[in-house]
Amino acid sequence: SVLVIFLLIISCIWLNGNLAKWNKKSVIDWDVTSYYSYLPATFMQKDLSLSFFDANKDYYQQNHMYVPLKCPNGNYVIKTSMGMAVMYLPFFAMAHISAKLFGFETDGFSEPYQFGVQFSGLIYLVIGLFFLRKLLLLYFSEKVIAISLFCVLFGSNIFYYASVHGAMSHVHTFCLISMFIWYGIKWLVIPTLILSVIVGLTIGLIILIRPVNILVILFFVVFGVTSLKGIQQRFLLFFNRKLHVMLIQLLTMSVFFPQLLYWKHVTGEYFFNSYIGEGFYFNDPHLIEGLFGFRKGWLLYSPIMIFSLIGMFMLFKTKKEFSFPITILFLIYTYVVLSWWCWWYGGSYGLRAMIDIYPFLIIAFAVFVNKMINNKIALGILSVLVLFNWFQMFQYRRGIMHYDSMTREAYLDALFRIEKSPELEKLIEAPDYEGAMKGEEH
C-alpha cells in the first residue's frame, strides 16, 4: 500500500509537469478563485470587503482573480466559505516567500502561488491516505489494502482531482474526513482531552470547507451501533463524557466563527447564504441521473465504485461496526448532494461531489476485495475498470467527452474514440443553468 501511495505521488507529479495550465496561470480559476481569494484579499489588499474590486473590475474578471457576488446591502461577498483558504494557507506562505526570493510578482497570483495551491491537494491526499491506511491495517491484510487503494485511487475520478484539479476542495476534504474517522473511532474507544480537541477542530474544518459535509457527524454518532441497545449505550457515553462532547462542540463552532464574523462584516448578518439564488430541491433529487446518467453519472464515469456498494452489503456480515454508519451516511449524503440545484456540479469529470466520502467507501471497497482476493475473474474486472477510467480521463482531457453536456448519443459515439468526434456538438445537450436554479432542470 505504501508503494501504491508512492505511485500516486509520482503519477500526479508527472501529470502536473505536463499541464499547459502552468503557462496560462489557470490553476486559480473558477471555484478555486472563490476558495482562494480570501488570502490575497487579506494579505495583499488588506481588505476582505473587496472595496478595491470596482477600480480594476475588468482586469480582475478577465484574469479570474476575484469573482465576488453582490449581496443585498450592495457590498461584495465571496461566494464560498473560507475553509479552503485555511487549507491553502501554509502553501500560500511558502509561495509568497518563494516569490520574493526568485523575483516573481507578490500579488498572490503569480506562478509560485499557482504551484502551491495546485500541489496542496496532493500533499493533503497523501496525509489522508496515511490515516486511512492506519485504520485499514486494523481490519485488513496489507495485500487487501494495496489492491483497494490502487483500485479506488487509479480507477475512479479521485485521481483526476488529485492531479489535474488538485486545487479543488475534494481531496482536501478527503484528508480531513480520513483523519476524522481515525481520531473519531479512537475517541469512542477512550475519550480523552487531546482527542476531543483534534475531533472538534477537524469537524470544524470539514464544515468550514463545505457546510453540507456536517453530515459526516452521523458516522461519529452511530459507529459501532448494531442494535437499539447500542444506541442507548452511545448516548450514555456522550452523557457521561459531556464535558468532552461540549469541548468538541465548542471547538467546532470556534473554527466556523471567523466565517460568521466575515459575513457580519460584509453583509450585516451573521448567518448569510452566500450562494445567492442557489439552493437545494429536496422534493426533486436527481438520483438516477446523478448515479447512472450520461451527463455526470457517478457509476458511469467511475464504474469501479460499484464494488464499494457491493462491499456495503457485505459489511453487515463482516464488519458490523461499520455497516450502519457507512450505509446511512452514504444514503443521506447522496440524497442531499443530488438535491442541489446544479446536481451535475458544473464542468467536471464525473460526479465530483462523491469524492468527499471516499474514505468511507474505501472501507466498504476493502471488504469486497477481502472477499474476492483469490478470485482471478474479479481481480481481472477491477484491472480492466482501472484502465477504463484512465482511458475516459484521457478522453475528457482531450475534449472527446464534454465537460457538462454529455448525452446517451454523445457518450456512445465517444466511447472508444481517441480523437474528438466531428459530430459531438450535434449530439450534446447543454444544461439549462437558469432553469435548474429555479428547480426546472431535468
VOPAGU-2260 file (C-alpha; in pm, 1 decimal, decimal comma):
REM VOPAGU-2260
SITE   aa  ch    i         X         Y         Z
SITE  SER   A    0       0,0       0,0       0,0
SITE  VAL   A    1     292,9     234,4      60,9
SITE  LEU   A    2     409,7     155,3    -292,0
SITE  VAL   A    3      62,6     240,9    -424,2
SITE  ILE   A    4      73,2     579,6    -249,6
SITE  PHE   A    5     424,1     641,3    -387,1
SITE  LEU   A    6     298,5     552,5    -737,0
SITE  LEU   A    7      14,6     800,8    -690,1
SITE  ILE   A    8     260,5    1078,1    -597,4
SITE  ILE   A    9     484,8    1007,4    -898,3
SITE  SER   A   10     187,0     988,9   -1136,0
SITE  CYS   A   11      39,3    1317,5   -1012,8
SITE  ILE   A   12     374,4    1497,9   -1030,6
SITE  TRP   A   13     434,2    1365,5   -1381,4
SITE  LEU   A   14      87,2    1465,8   -1498,8
SITE  ASN   A   15     114,6    1811,3   -1342,0
SITE  GLY   A   16     451,7    1861,1   -1507,3
SITE  ASN   A   17     280,5    1824,3   -1843,8
SITE  LEU   A   18      -8,8    2062,6   -1789,0
SITE  ALA   A   19     -47,4    2367,6   -2010,0
SITE  LYS   A   20    -211,0    2547,4   -1716,7
SITE  TRP   A   21     132,9    2647,0   -1582,0
SITE  ASN   A   22     183,6    2867,1   -1887,3
SITE  LYS   A   23    -169,3    3003,8   -1867,5
SITE  LYS   A   24    -161,0    3050,9   -1487,5
SITE  SER   A   25    -507,6    2895,5   -1476,1
SITE  VAL   A   26    -480,6    2683,4   -1160,1
SITE  ILE   A   27    -654,8    2957,9    -962,6
SITE  ASP   A   28    -971,7    2967,2   -1167,7
SITE  TRP   A   29   -1345,5    2907,9   -1136,9
SITE  ASP   A   30   -1432,6    2760,4    -793,8
SITE  VAL   A   31   -1069,5    2777,5    -682,1
SITE  THR   A   32   -1071,0    3155,2    -734,2
SITE  SER   A   33   -1352,3    3183,0    -482,9
SITE  TYR   A   34   -1189,6    2945,8    -231,1
SITE  TYR   A   35    -856,6    3122,0    -260,1
SITE  SER   A   36    -948,8    3490,6    -284,2
SITE  TYR   A   37    -969,6    3528,8      95,5
SITE  LEU   A   38    -588,1    3505,3     106,4
SITE  PRO   A   39    -479,0    3776,5    -141,3
SITE  ALA   A   40    -766,0    3996,8     -23,2
SITE  THR   A   41    -640,8    3965,7     336,9
SITE  PHE   A   42    -263,5    3972,1     291,6
SITE  MET   A   43    -212,4    4170,4     -30,0
SITE  GLN   A   44    -512,0    4403,7     -48,7
SITE  LYS   A   45    -576,4    4405,1     328,9
SITE  ASP   A   46    -945,3    4442,5     252,9
SITE  LEU   A   47   -1184,8    4148,8     288,7
SITE  SER   A   48   -1475,9    4371,6     193,7
SITE  LEU   A   49   -1324,5    4383,7    -159,4
SITE  SER   A   50   -1387,9    4757,0    -186,6
SITE  PHE   A   51   -1090,5    4767,6    -426,5
SITE  PHE   A   52   -1269,3    4543,2    -678,1
SITE  ASP   A   53   -1457,7    4809,5    -875,5
SITE  ALA   A   54   -1141,7    5011,3    -951,1
SITE  ASN   A   55    -997,9    4722,1   -1159,9
SITE  LYS   A   56   -1307,6    4511,4   -1214,5
SITE  ASP   A   57   -1240,0    4423,3   -1578,9
SITE  TYR   A   58    -880,3    4324,6   -1506,3
SITE  TYR   A   59    -975,1    4104,0   -1211,3
SITE  GLN   A   60   -1255,0    3934,7   -1403,4
SITE  GLN   A   61   -1050,6    3875,7   -1719,2
SITE  ASN   A   62    -772,5    3717,3   -1513,6
SITE  HIS   A   63   -1014,4    3525,7   -1285,2
SITE  MET   A   64    -855,7    3683,3    -977,3
SITE  TYR   A   65   -1171,5    3770,2    -783,3
SITE  VAL   A   66   -1530,1    3661,9    -855,2
SITE  PRO   A   67   -1741,0    3812,3    -573,8
SITE  LEU   A   68   -2117,4    3841,2    -567,1
SITE  LYS   A   69   -2323,7    4143,5    -471,7
SITE  CYS   A   70   -2521,7    4099,0    -150,0
SITE  PRO   A   71   -2847,9    4287,0     -77,8
SITE  ASN   A   72   -2672,5    4574,3     102,5
SITE  GLY   A   73   -2461,5    4644,0    -206,4
SITE  ASN   A   74   -2133,2    4508,2     -70,4
SITE  TYR   A   75   -1930,7    4232,8    -229,3
SITE  VAL   A   76   -1923,5    3887,1     -70,5
SITE  ILE   A   77   -1704,3    3586,7    -153,3
SITE  LYS   A   78   -1935,0    3303,9    -257,3
SITE  THR   A   79   -1766,5    3009,8     -85,6
SITE  SER   A   80   -1677,9    2976,3     282,3
SITE  MET   A   81   -1316,0    3020,3     390,7
SITE  GLY   A   82   -1223,2    2660,6     477,8
SITE  MET   A   83   -1014,9    2605,9     166,5
SITE  ALA   A   84    -827,5    2930,4     228,0
SITE  VAL   A   85    -726,8    2788,0     566,8
SITE  MET   A   86    -605,7    2469,1     396,6
SITE  TYR   A   87    -413,6    2668,3     133,8
SITE  LEU   A   88    -253,1    2897,7     392,7
SITE  PRO   A   89      74,0    2704,7     456,6
SITE  PHE   A   90     128,9    2669,5      81,6
SITE  PHE   A   91      39,2    3034,4      24,8
SITE  ALA   A   92     302,3    3135,4     282,4
SITE  MET   A   93     570,4    2919,2     118,7
SITE  ALA   A   94     473,3    3052,9    -224,1
SITE  HIS   A   95     498,5    3411,8    -100,1
SITE  ILE   A   96     849,7    3352,8      33,1
SITE  SER   A   97     946,5    3182,7    -294,0
SITE  ALA   A   98     804,1    3468,7    -499,9
SITE  LYS   A   99    1018,6    3718,1    -306,1
SITE  LEU   A  100    1332,3    3505,0    -329,4
SITE  PHE   A  101    1307,4    3430,7    -702,5
SITE  GLY   A  102    1172,3    3758,7    -834,0
SITE  PHE   A  103     810,0    3668,5    -912,3
SITE  GLU   A  104     521,9    3908,2    -858,2
SITE  THR   A  105     397,0    3901,5    -499,5
SITE  ASP   A  106      35,4    3970,5    -596,6
SITE  GLY   A  107     -88,4    3629,3    -479,7
SITE  PHE   A  108    -148,9    3501,5    -833,5
SITE  SER   A  109     193,8    3452,8    -995,0
SITE  GLU   A  110     347,6    3111,7   -1069,1
SITE  PRO   A  111     463,6    3022,6    -714,1
SITE  TYR   A  112     112,9    3076,5    -577,2
SITE  GLN   A  113     -40,7    2871,1    -859,1
SITE  PHE   A  114     212,6    2595,3    -790,8
SITE  GLY   A  115     149,9    2596,2    -415,0
SITE  VAL   A  116    -227,7    2582,7    -446,2
SITE  GLN   A  117    -215,7    2305,5    -707,6
SITE  PHE   A  118      13,0    2074,8    -512,8
SITE  SER   A  119    -163,4    2135,6    -181,5
SITE  GLY   A  120    -421,2    1880,2    -295,0
SITE  LEU   A  121    -165,6    1604,5    -346,2
SITE  ILE   A  122       0,6    1670,3      -9,3
SITE  TYR   A  123    -331,5    1662,8     175,0
SITE  LEU   A  124    -441,2    1349,5      -9,4
SITE  VAL   A  125    -123,4    1168,7      98,2
SITE  ILE   A  126    -179,3    1279,6     459,6
SITE  GLY   A  127    -534,4    1149,6     439,8
SITE  LEU   A  128    -412,6     818,5     297,1
SITE  PHE   A  129    -167,1     788,3     586,2
SITE  PHE   A  130    -453,7     795,5     837,7
SITE  LEU   A  131    -683,8     581,6     624,2
SITE  ARG   A  132    -411,5     318,0     582,8
SITE  LYS   A  133    -356,7     309,8     960,1
SITE  LEU   A  134    -726,8     240,5    1004,1
SITE  LEU   A  135    -743,3     -24,8     732,9
SITE  LEU   A  136    -445,4    -210,2     883,5
SITE  LEU   A  137    -658,4    -277,7    1190,9
SITE  TYR   A  138    -905,8    -476,3     981,7
SITE  PHE   A  139    -740,9    -597,8     659,9
SITE  SER   A  140    -419,4    -750,3     528,1
SITE  GLU   A  141    -156,8    -540,8     353,1
SITE  LYS   A  142    -243,0    -709,1      22,9
SITE  VAL   A  143    -612,7    -619,9      51,0
SITE  ILE   A  144    -529,1    -260,4     139,7
SITE  ALA   A  145    -286,4    -225,3    -151,4
SITE  ILE   A  146    -540,7    -356,5    -403,5
SITE  SER   A  147    -821,7    -144,6    -258,5
SITE  LEU   A  148    -623,0     178,3    -258,5
SITE  PHE   A  149    -485,9     112,8    -605,9
SITE  CYS   A  150    -831,2      44,0    -749,6
SITE  VAL   A  151   -1001,9     349,3    -599,4
SITE  LEU   A  152    -710,3     593,1    -640,0
SITE  PHE   A  153    -642,3     499,4   -1001,5
SITE  GLY   A  154    -981,5     362,2   -1104,2
SITE  SER   A  155   -1211,3     648,2   -1000,6
SITE  ASN   A  156   -1241,1    1023,8   -1052,9
SITE  ILE   A  157   -1037,0    1097,2    -738,4
SITE  PHE   A  158    -715,5    1069,2    -944,1
SITE  TYR   A  159    -832,8    1346,5   -1174,7
SITE  TYR   A  160    -891,9    1570,6    -872,2
SITE  ALA   A  161    -559,5    1477,7    -715,3
SITE  SER   A  162    -371,7    1575,3   -1029,0
SITE  VAL   A  163    -533,6    1791,7   -1297,0
SITE  HIS   A  164    -760,3    1970,9   -1049,6
SITE  GLY   A  165    -559,9    1927,4    -729,6
SITE  ALA   A  166    -662,4    2273,6    -609,9
SITE  MET   A  167   -1031,0    2180,7    -585,9
SITE  SER   A  168   -1173,7    2104,0    -243,2
SITE  HIS   A  169   -1239,7    1731,6    -274,4
SITE  VAL   A  170    -902,4    1576,0    -188,6
SITE  HIS   A  171    -853,8    1829,7      90,7
SITE  THR   A  172   -1182,7    1712,7     237,5
SITE  PHE   A  173   -1077,8    1350,7     179,0
SITE  CYS   A  174    -779,3    1421,0     406,1
SITE  LEU   A  175    -985,3    1574,4     685,1
SITE  ILE   A  176   -1251,8    1303,4     675,6
SITE  SER   A  177    -985,2    1030,3     689,2
SITE  MET   A  178    -837,1    1199,3     996,6
SITE  PHE   A  179   -1183,9    1238,1    1144,8
SITE  ILE   A  180   -1259,6     865,6    1105,4
SITE  TRP   A  181    -929,5     766,0    1267,3
SITE  TYR   A  182    -946,3    1003,9    1562,5
SITE  GLY   A  183   -1323,7     971,2    1597,7
SITE  ILE   A  184   -1300,2     593,9    1643,7
SITE  LYS   A  185   -1014,6     638,1    1890,9
SITE  TRP   A  186   -1229,5     886,6    2086,7
SITE  LEU   A  187   -1520,1     642,0    2101,1
SITE  VAL   A  188   -1288,1     378,3    2247,7
SITE  ILE   A  189   -1116,4     605,6    2503,5
SITE  PRO   A  190   -1240,1     966,9    2510,2
SITE  THR   A  191    -952,3    1196,4    2606,8
SITE  LEU   A  192    -896,5    1570,6    2614,4
SITE  ILE   A  193    -646,2    1574,9    2327,1
SITE  LEU   A  194    -868,1    1354,7    2109,6
SITE  SER   A  195   -1161,8    1585,9    2182,1
SITE  VAL   A  196    -955,7    1881,8    2062,9
SITE  ILE   A  197    -848,5    1704,9    1742,2
SITE  VAL   A  198   -1200,3    1579,0    1663,4
SITE  GLY   A  199   -1355,5    1921,2    1728,8
SITE  LEU   A  200   -1106,2    2109,1    1511,9
SITE  THR   A  201   -1128,5    1851,9    1233,1
SITE  ILE   A  202   -1508,5    1861,5    1221,3
SITE  GLY   A  203   -1494,7    2240,2    1223,1
SITE  LEU   A  204   -1263,1    2247,9     921,0
SITE  ILE   A  205   -1471,2    1989,7     733,7
SITE  ILE   A  206   -1778,7    2208,3     777,1
SITE  LEU   A  207   -1590,4    2530,7     702,4
SITE  ILE   A  208   -1482,5    2392,1     364,5
SITE  ARG   A  209   -1827,0    2264,9     268,1
SITE  PRO   A  210   -2112,5    2307,7     517,1
SITE  VAL   A  211   -2311,0    2016,0     374,8
SITE  ASN   A  212   -2036,2    1783,8     499,5
SITE  ILE   A  213   -2166,5    1832,5     851,5
SITE  LEU   A  214   -2337,6    1502,3     765,5
SITE  VAL   A  215   -2015,9    1312,0     849,6
SITE  ILE   A  216   -2100,4    1363,5    1216,6
SITE  LEU   A  217   -2351,1    1080,6    1165,4
SITE  PHE   A  218   -2059,0     838,9    1148,6
SITE  PHE   A  219   -1928,2     960,1    1482,3
SITE  VAL   A  220   -2269,0     925,1    1644,5
SITE  VAL   A  221   -2353,4     572,7    1527,5
SITE  PHE   A  222   -2019,2     396,9    1467,1
SITE  GLY   A  223   -2026,7      56,2    1634,2
SITE  VAL   A  224   -2400,5      72,9    1696,8
SITE  THR   A  225   -2560,3    -254,5    1588,2
SITE  SER   A  226   -2880,6    -260,9    1795,5
SITE  LEU   A  227   -3131,5     -43,6    1978,9
SITE  LYS   A  228   -2942,4    -112,7    2299,4
SITE  GLY   A  229   -2630,4      11,3    2126,0
SITE  ILE   A  230   -2799,5     346,2    2055,8
SITE  GLN   A  231   -2882,3     376,7    2425,4
SITE  GLN   A  232   -2522,4     296,7    2519,6
SITE  ARG   A  233   -2388,0     551,9    2273,3
SITE  PHE   A  234   -2595,2     834,6    2417,5
SITE  LEU   A  235   -2497,9     718,5    2764,7
SITE  LEU   A  236   -2132,7     750,2    2660,0
SITE  PHE   A  237   -2193,7    1104,3    2533,1
SITE  PHE   A  238   -2374,2    1192,6    2857,1
SITE  ASN   A  239   -2100,2    1051,4    3078,3
SITE  ARG   A  240   -1840,1    1238,8    2873,0
SITE  LYS   A  241   -2048,0    1552,8    2832,5
SITE  LEU   A  242   -1754,6    1784,6    2905,2
SITE  HIS   A  243   -1555,8    1624,7    2623,7
SITE  VAL   A  244   -1860,2    1647,5    2396,1
SITE  MET   A  245   -1907,8    2013,1    2487,1
SITE  LEU   A  246   -1540,1    2077,5    2408,6
SITE  ILE   A  247   -1583,0    1916,7    2065,9
SITE  GLN   A  248   -1886,9    2134,5    2001,2
SITE  LEU   A  249   -1710,7    2449,2    2122,8
SITE  LEU   A  250   -1404,9    2390,4    1904,3
SITE  THR   A  251   -1619,5    2306,6    1601,8
SITE  MET   A  252   -1806,8    2634,3    1643,6
SITE  SER   A  253   -1486,3    2829,0    1708,4
SITE  VAL   A  254   -1342,2    2714,6    1374,2
SITE  PHE   A  255   -1655,9    2836,7    1196,9
SITE  PHE   A  256   -1678,3    3160,7    1398,1
SITE  PRO   A  257   -1444,1    3365,7    1170,1
SITE  GLN   A  258   -1682,6    3291,9     883,2
SITE  LEU   A  259   -1970,4    3438,3    1082,1
SITE  LEU   A  260   -1762,8    3748,9    1155,0
SITE  TYR   A  261   -1679,3    3785,0     786,2
SITE  TRP   A  262   -2043,6    3758,1     684,2
SITE  LYS   A  263   -2140,4    4010,9     951,0
SITE  HIS   A  264   -1868,8    4247,8     828,2
SITE  VAL   A  265   -1970,3    4244,9     462,0
SITE  THR   A  266   -2343,0    4159,6     468,8
SITE  GLY   A  267   -2458,9    4285,0     807,8
SITE  GLU   A  268   -2577,9    3935,6     904,1
SITE  TYR   A  269   -2400,5    3660,9    1099,2
SITE  PHE   A  270   -2575,6    3388,6     902,8
SITE  PHE   A  271   -2588,3    3451,3     530,5
SITE  ASN   A  272   -2640,2    3229,5     225,8
SITE  SER   A  273   -2350,8    3349,2      12,0
SITE  TYR   A  274   -2466,7    3115,8    -267,5
SITE  ILE   A  275   -2712,2    3386,3    -366,3
SITE  GLY   A  276   -3005,1    3246,2    -563,9
SITE  GLU   A  277   -2885,2    2886,1    -529,0
SITE  GLY   A  278   -3024,4    2609,4    -312,5
SITE  PHE   A  279   -3148,4    2254,3    -267,0
SITE  TYR   A  280   -3463,9    2094,6    -409,0
SITE  PHE   A  281   -3519,5    1809,4    -165,8
SITE  ASN   A  282   -3852,8    1726,1    -325,8
SITE  ASP   A  283   -3682,6    1654,4    -657,7
SITE  PRO   A  284   -3344,8    1479,8    -609,1
SITE  HIS   A  285   -3177,7    1364,9    -932,1
SITE  LEU   A  286   -3075,5    1024,6    -801,2
SITE  ILE   A  287   -3092,4     822,1   -1123,5
SITE  GLU   A  288   -2925,2    1091,5   -1334,4
SITE  GLY   A  289   -2660,1    1156,4   -1069,5
SITE  LEU   A  290   -2567,9     791,1   -1024,9
SITE  PHE   A  291   -2617,8     648,4   -1373,5
SITE  GLY   A  292   -2689,2     935,7   -1614,4
SITE  PHE   A  293   -2475,0    1014,4   -1916,4
SITE  ARG   A  294   -2412,8    1375,7   -1821,3
SITE  LYS   A  295   -2230,0    1308,1   -1493,3
SITE  GLY   A  296   -2335,1     965,9   -1365,0
SITE  TRP   A  297   -2104,1     872,2   -1079,7
SITE  LEU   A  298   -2114,1     499,7   -1157,6
SITE  LEU   A  299   -2086,6     557,4   -1532,2
SITE  TYR   A  300   -1766,2     761,9   -1512,3
SITE  SER   A  301   -1624,9     575,2   -1209,2
SITE  PRO   A  302   -1780,7     228,0   -1254,6
SITE  ILE   A  303   -1525,8      66,0   -1022,9
SITE  MET   A  304   -1708,9     227,9    -730,0
SITE  ILE   A  305   -1995,7     -16,9    -784,1
SITE  PHE   A  306   -1786,4    -260,4    -578,8
SITE  SER   A  307   -1795,6     -18,3    -285,5
SITE  LEU   A  308   -2173,4     -53,6    -289,2
SITE  ILE   A  309   -2142,7    -432,2    -303,5
SITE  GLY   A  310   -1896,7    -412,9     -14,5
SITE  MET   A  311   -2150,5    -205,7     175,2
SITE  PHE   A  312   -2387,8    -501,5     173,8
SITE  MET   A  313   -2105,7    -730,2     288,7
SITE  LEU   A  314   -2036,3    -501,7     586,0
SITE  PHE   A  315   -2344,0    -637,2     763,0
SITE  LYS   A  316   -2182,8    -980,4     793,0
SITE  THR   A  317   -1814,4    -899,7     825,5
SITE  LYS   A  318   -1766,5    -552,7     979,0
SITE  LYS   A  319   -2089,6    -478,3    1161,5
SITE  GLU   A  320   -1949,3    -176,9    1345,4
SITE  PHE   A  321   -1910,1      -0,5    1007,7
SITE  SER   A  322   -2226,4    -125,4     840,3
SITE  PHE   A  323   -2489,8     110,2     978,7
SITE  PRO   A  324   -2284,5     434,9     984,6
SITE  ILE   A  325   -2143,0     395,2     632,2
SITE  THR   A  326   -2472,4     284,3     480,1
SITE  ILE   A  327   -2684,2     554,8     642,1
SITE  LEU   A  328   -2425,4     823,4     565,8
SITE  PHE   A  329   -2399,5     716,3     201,3
SITE  LEU   A  330   -2776,8     719,9     153,8
SITE  ILE   A  331   -2834,1    1057,2     319,4
SITE  TYR   A  332   -2526,9    1220,6     164,1
SITE  THR   A  333   -2616,5    1100,7    -186,5
SITE  TYR   A  334   -2973,5    1224,6    -146,4
SITE  VAL   A  335   -2855,7    1567,9     -27,9
SITE  VAL   A  336   -2583,4    1630,7    -289,2
SITE  LEU   A  337   -2814,0    1521,3    -570,2
SITE  SER   A  338   -3082,5    1758,5    -442,6
SITE  TRP   A  339   -2856,1    2056,4    -513,8
SITE  TRP   A  340   -2989,9    2272,1    -796,9
SITE  CYS   A  341   -2678,2    2203,7   -1006,9
SITE  TRP   A  342   -2679,2    1831,7    -931,9
SITE  TRP   A  343   -2412,5    1767,8   -1201,6
SITE  TYR   A  344   -2179,0    2019,8   -1029,0
SITE  GLY   A  345   -2080,5    2214,9   -1338,3
SITE  GLY   A  346   -1789,3    2124,8   -1561,4
SITE  SER   A  347   -1626,4    1821,7   -1405,6
SITE  TYR   A  348   -1505,2    1469,0   -1466,9
SITE  GLY   A  349   -1782,9    1252,4   -1328,6
SITE  LEU   A  350   -1977,1    1340,0   -1015,3
SITE  ARG   A  351   -1702,0    1509,7    -815,7
SITE  ALA   A  352   -1920,3    1568,2    -508,6
SITE  MET   A  353   -1897,0    1197,4    -420,5
SITE  ILE   A  354   -1518,0    1212,2    -370,7
SITE  ASP   A  355   -1561,5    1372,1     -28,8
SITE  ILE   A  356   -1695,7    1048,5     120,3
SITE  TYR   A  357   -1447,8     813,7     -48,9
SITE  PRO   A  358   -1270,8     739,6     282,0
SITE  PHE   A  359   -1589,6     565,6     395,5
SITE  LEU   A  360   -1640,6     396,8      58,4
SITE  ILE   A  361   -1282,4     264,9      50,4
SITE  ILE   A  362   -1356,7      76,1     372,7
SITE  ALA   A  363   -1653,6     -89,3     201,9
SITE  PHE   A  364   -1443,0    -149,2    -108,9
SITE  ALA   A  365   -1179,5    -328,5     101,5
SITE  VAL   A  366   -1448,1    -561,1     236,3
SITE  PHE   A  367   -1531,0    -662,6    -120,7
SITE  VAL   A  368   -1162,2    -710,4    -210,6
SITE  ASN   A  369   -1105,9    -914,6     105,2
SITE  LYS   A  370   -1382,7   -1149,3      -4,6
SITE  MET   A  371   -1260,0   -1174,3    -363,9
SITE  ILE   A  372    -884,7   -1168,0    -301,8
SITE  ASN   A  373    -833,6   -1511,5    -462,4
SITE  ASN   A  374   -1090,9   -1467,0    -738,0
SITE  LYS   A  375    -895,4   -1404,9   -1059,3
SITE  ILE   A  376   -1206,5   -1303,7   -1252,4
SITE  ALA   A  377   -1298,4   -1034,7   -1000,3
SITE  LEU   A  378    -941,7    -901,3    -990,8
SITE  GLY   A  379    -934,6    -903,9   -1370,5
SITE  ILE   A  380   -1254,2    -697,4   -1384,1
SITE  LEU   A  381   -1105,9    -446,2   -1137,8
SITE  SER   A  382    -793,2    -416,8   -1354,1
SITE  VAL   A  383    -999,2    -352,6   -1667,0
SITE  LEU   A  384   -1201,8     -83,7   -1487,7
SITE  VAL   A  385    -883,2      92,4   -1375,6
SITE  LEU   A  386    -766,2     105,6   -1737,5
SITE  PHE   A  387   -1112,8     215,9   -1848,7
SITE  ASN   A  388   -1103,0     506,2   -1603,0
SITE  TRP   A  389    -766,9     621,6   -1739,0
SITE  PHE   A  390    -899,7     599,5   -2093,7
SITE  GLN   A  391   -1205,1     807,9   -2002,0
SITE  MET   A  392    -984,6    1066,3   -1828,1
SITE  PHE   A  393    -776,8    1085,4   -2146,4
SITE  GLN   A  394   -1096,4    1138,1   -2346,0
SITE  TYR   A  395   -1219,3    1405,4   -2106,3
SITE  ARG   A  396    -891,3    1599,1   -2119,1
SITE  ARG   A  397    -886,0    1580,2   -2499,9
SITE  GLY   A  398   -1241,5    1715,0   -2523,9
SITE  ILE   A  399   -1372,1    1387,2   -2664,6
SITE  MET   A  400   -1618,7    1390,1   -2375,6
SITE  HIS   A  401   -1785,1    1721,4   -2300,0
SITE  TYR   A  402   -1743,7    1875,4   -1955,8
SITE  ASP   A  403   -2114,9    1924,7   -1875,9
SITE  SER   A  404   -2335,7    1837,5   -2174,5
SITE  MET   A  405   -2296,5    1465,7   -2243,7
SITE  THR   A  406   -2597,5    1268,0   -2362,5
SITE  ARG   A  407   -2653,2     899,6   -2430,2
SITE  GLU   A  408   -2585,7     955,3   -2801,5
SITE  ALA   A  409   -2271,1    1159,8   -2736,1
SITE  TYR   A  410   -2136,8     903,2   -2486,9
SITE  LEU   A  411   -2189,9     606,0   -2717,1
SITE  ASP   A  412   -2037,1     796,0   -3008,5
SITE  ALA   A  413   -1729,3     886,7   -2798,3
SITE  LEU   A  414   -1692,3     551,1   -2623,8
SITE  PHE   A  415   -1379,7     421,0   -2799,9
SITE  ARG   A  416   -1257,9     736,8   -2971,0
SITE  ILE   A  417    -909,8     880,5   -2931,2
SITE  GLU   A  418    -993,5    1196,7   -3127,4
SITE  LYS   A  419   -1283,9    1435,3   -3086,3
SITE  SER   A  420   -1587,6    1341,4   -3293,1
SITE  PRO   A  421   -1689,4    1593,3   -3560,2
SITE  GLU   A  422   -2048,2    1516,9   -3458,8
SITE  LEU   A  423   -2000,6    1594,8   -3087,0
SITE  GLU   A  424   -2157,8    1941,6   -3096,0
SITE  LYS   A  425   -2468,5    1796,3   -3257,3
SITE  LEU   A  426   -2501,0    1515,9   -3002,7
SITE  ILE   A  427   -2452,1    1705,7   -2675,8
SITE  GLU   A  428   -2721,8    1893,8   -2487,0
SITE  ALA   A  429   -2620,6    2194,0   -2276,6
SITE  PRO   A  430   -2778,1    2208,0   -1928,5
SITE  ASP   A  431   -3028,2    2483,3   -1857,4
SITE  TYR   A  432   -2847,2    2651,5   -1568,6
SITE  GLU   A  433   -3109,0    2923,9   -1521,7
SITE  GLY   A  434   -3389,3    2670,9   -1522,5
SITE  ALA   A  435   -3201,6    2447,1   -1279,1
SITE  MET   A  436   -3168,6    2734,9   -1031,5
SITE  LYS   A  437   -3549,4    2752,8   -1036,0
SITE  GLY   A  438   -3580,7    2377,9    -992,1
SITE  GLU   A  439   -3685,8    2317,3   -1351,9
SITE  GLU   A  440   -3382,0    2127,0   -1486,3
SITE  HIS   A  441   -3435,0    1756,8   -1554,8
